[in-house]
């Protein structure tokens, strides 16, 4: 679980702070999705890694509803 927190440490800070591209308003779920996808593509998350709802919520500091969406 701590691994996901480390992987998404800077991503979670950006999401929590609402920092995004200027003029672009995105929902939290969209920003989380993009960060998870980016981590997979960049190889920060190994293939076959199990991503649980609880771990993602804790890593990003968001509610379960956002992850479910």
C-alpha positions in Angstrom: 0.0 0.0 0.0 2.8 2.4 0.8 4.1 1.8 -2.7 1.1 3.4 -4.2 1.4 6.4 -1.9 5.0 6.8 -3.0 4.0 6.4 -6.7 1.2 9.0 -6.5 2.8 11.3 -3.9 3.2 14.3 -6.3 0.1 13.4 -8.3 -2.1 13.4 -5.2 -0.8 16.8 -4.2 -1.7 18.2 -7.6 -5.1 16.7 -7.5 -5.9 17.9 -4.0 -4.7 21.4 -4.9 -6.6 21.4 -8.1 -3.5 22.3 -10.0 -4.0 21.6 -13.6 -3.4 23.2 -16.9 -4.4 26.8 -17.0 -8.0 27.3 -18.1 -8.7 23.5 -18.0 -11.3 22.5 -15.5 -11.5 18.8 -14.9 -13.3 16.7 -12.4 -11.3 14.9 -9.7 -12.2 11.5 -11.2 -10.8 12.6 -14.5 -7.5 13.8 -13.0 -7.2 10.6 -10.9 -7.9 8.5 -14.0 -5.3 10.3 -16.0 -2.6 10.0 -13.2 -3.2 6.3 -12.8 -3.1 5.7 -16.6 0.1 7.8 -16.9 1.7 5.8 -14.1 0.9 2.6 -15.9 2.1 3.8 -19.3 5.3 5.2 -17.8 6.0 1.9 -16.0 5.7 3.3 -12.5 3.1 0.6 -11.8 4.3 -2.8 -12.8 2.1 -5.0 -15.1 -0.3 -7.2 -13.1 -0.2 -4.9 -10.1 -3.5 -5.1 -8.2 -5.0 -1.7 -7.6 -7.6 -1.8 -4.9 -10.2 0.9 -4.3 -9.0 1.4 -0.7 -5.4 1.8 -1.7 -6.2 4.3 -4.4 -8.4 6.3 -2.1 -5.7 6.5 0.5 -2.9 7.3 -2.0 -4.9 10.2 -3.5 -6.7 11.3 -0.4 -10.1 11.0 -2.1 -13.4 9.2 -1.3 -14.4 5.8 -2.6 -17.1 7.3 -4.7 -14.6 9.1 -6.9 -12.6 5.9 -7.4 -15.8 4.0 -8.3 -16.7 6.6 -10.9 
